[in-house]
Amino acid sequence: ESGRGQCIAGAGSMWLLASPAATAAFLAPSATPSAAAAADASLRAAHGSAENSILNDLFRPVATELPPTPARLLFGALPADLPRGAVLKNGPNPQPEYTSEQGGWLDGDGMLHCVVLPVEGEAAYSRTWVRTEGFVKEREAKRRLFDGSLVAPRGLPLLWGLLMNGLRAAQPQKDTANTGLLPLGKGGRVLALMEQCLPAELRVETDGTVTTLAAGFDFDGQLKDLARHPFAGGALTAHMKVDAGTGERIGVTYPSAGAPGARITTFAADGSLSSDEMVPLLGTAQSMIHDCAIVRGCDSDGRGGGGGRGMRGYTLLLDLPMTVRPRRMLADRFPVEYEPGAGGRIGLHPRRGPGEADGAGGETIWIEVEPCVVLHTVNAHQSNDGRRVTLTALRSTPSGEASFIESYSSAFLYQWVLDTTSATCVREGLLCNTPLEFPTMDGRLAGLEARFGYAITPCSIGGPNRYGPPN
């Protein structure tokens, strides 16, 4: 570890991200935009027919469900101190009869894979489709009812599909619930998430049985926002952040009609919906906000661990120019495009304290940054005096207007240092030349200063992809 925030290679295609305790000299001299572009070009050049075959096999859907089945350990034993419970994976998995008819891989029905590690007895594995409203309607009709919505770069087929979906299934977009998961309190309750639909509520049993309790789960109407249907009405982001100090789960999503905004949804530690707040954006264009970051605060007694005593935490809002303009569909363009002329801003929205109403923490601090796209964040934290907030995330700069749905742009580790008193970005820069994706970290440190994070790096970039993400 060089002490300059660089990437450190791990085994295979897993990388460890090491951040120094101080951020004064975080910019690695070798991390430059030209070097990052060269790394991207090298990965694209490495993509041949053999790599493309492997890529498609990785995303090939499973054709059947499987009830809880004993899972045999091939080597070694489970560590005695490994917590027992369930390991869950959610992802798009189209029903086999519709694989060739859907609009894209991301349109596949959510399938939950579950490995249960019991306190006593054998481990078990199961896989189950999430019984969303759209899934049940198709099973009852015994035919496909939904056209795919992720058909970039065309806009007219998307518009036509939304219309036909409404006529055939009485809902313009299928609620696939195929992207993320959010545990709720106790009792095995879990939400299956996809940012363009209401979540589905599931229950995971100790034997590995997964049951859908409710499709289109709206918390007794609290999440419904019919004026912004179909793209993001009432939706939850698939990337919820957990504050280990308070137990709160916090996520940010976006409307696709009406005034530009960032919708902050907060769940209490017991799984109840405690807050749902729309924060206006400064720009005239709606940003596609896919992820957020949180900063933990610290109360007057020193509880919370973030910054000094009596300091509020923040939810970081990414108002970046991957914009959503539904009217683009009328010109046969995809509604989501990269629009750097719209500018880039990061908002520091003060988090409310226990018993406080939405907005009680004060006004959002908006800070201008260089235009870019951030789909996934690593972490954020504040200095002890509360004057600076540091955000680390994976940043990309598309070469054209095409959205990530249509064309993949490599993302690189990047850091912003934001001054809360002057509302300026005092420093931003590239940390690493290695393309990375899907970062994670020790959840106990989310919102606090942390030295380590983890991510994967692609082995090659290309297509054509039958099942997988864009080329």
Stockholm file with secondary structure:
# STOCKHOLM 1.0

chainA/1-471         ESGRGQCIAGAGSMWLLASPAATAAFLAPSATPSAAAAADASLRAAHGSAENSILNDLFRPVATELPPTPARLLFGALPADLPRGAVLKNGPNPQPEYTSEQGGWLDGDGMLHCVVLPVEGEAAYSRTWVRTEGFVKEREAKRRLFDGSLVAPRGLPLLWGLLMNGLRAAQPQKDTANTGLLPLGKGGRVLALMEQCLPAELRVETDGTVTTLAAGFDFDGQLKDLARHPFAGGALTAHMKVDAGTGERIGVTYPSAGAPGARITTFAADGSLSSDEMVPLLGTAQSMIHDCAIVRGCDSDGRGGGGGRGMRGYTLLLDLPMTVRPRRMLADRFPVEYEPGAGGRIGLHPRRGPGEADGAGGETIWIEVEPCVVLHTVNAHQSNDGRRVTLTALRSTPSGEASFIESYSSAFLYQWVLDTTSATCVREGLLCNTPLEFPTMDGRLAGLEARFGYAITPCSIGGPNRYGPPN
#=GR chainA/1-471 SS CCSSSCEEECSTTEEEEECCSCCTTCCCTTCCHHHHHHHHHHHHHTCCHHHHHHHHHHTCCCCSCEEEEEECCCSSCCCTTSCCEEEEEEEECCCGGGTTTSSCGGGSCEEEEEEEECSSSCEEEEEEECCCHHHHHHHHHTSCCCCCSCCTTCSHHHHHHHHHHHHHHSSSSCCCCCSEEEECSSTTEEEEECTTSCCEEEEECTTSCEEEEESSCCTTTTTCCGGGTTTTTTCCCSCCEECTTTCCEEEEECCSSSSCEEEEEEECTTSCEEEEEEEECSSSSEECCCCCEEECCBCTTSCSCSSSTTBCCEEEEEECSEEECGGGGGGTCCSEEECGGGCEEEEEEECCCTTCCTTTTCCCEEEEECCCEEEEEEEEEECTTSSEEEEEEEEECCSSSCCTTTSCCCCEEEEEEEETTTTEEEEEEECCSSCCEEEECCGGGTTSCCSEEEEECCSCCCCCCSSSSCC
#=GC SS_cons         CCSSSCEEECSTTEEEEECCSCCTTCCCTTCCHHHHHHHHHHHHHTCCHHHHHHHHHHTCCCCSCEEEEEECCCSSCCCTTSCCEEEEEEEECCCGGGTTTSSCGGGSCEEEEEEEECSSSCEEEEEEECCCHHHHHHHHHTSCCCCCSCCTTCSHHHHHHHHHHHHHHSSSSCCCCCSEEEECSSTTEEEEECTTSCCEEEEECTTSCEEEEESSCCTTTTTCCGGGTTTTTTCCCSCCEECTTTCCEEEEECCSSSSCEEEEEEECTTSCEEEEEEEECSSSSEECCCCCEEECCBCTTSCSCSSSTTBCCEEEEEECSEEECGGGGGGTCCSEEECGGGCEEEEEEECCCTTCCTTTTCCCEEEEECCCEEEEEEEEEECTTSSEEEEEEEEECCSSSCCTTTSCCCCEEEEEEEETTTTEEEEEEECCSSCCEEEECCGGGTTSCCSEEEEECCSCCCCCCSSSSCC
//
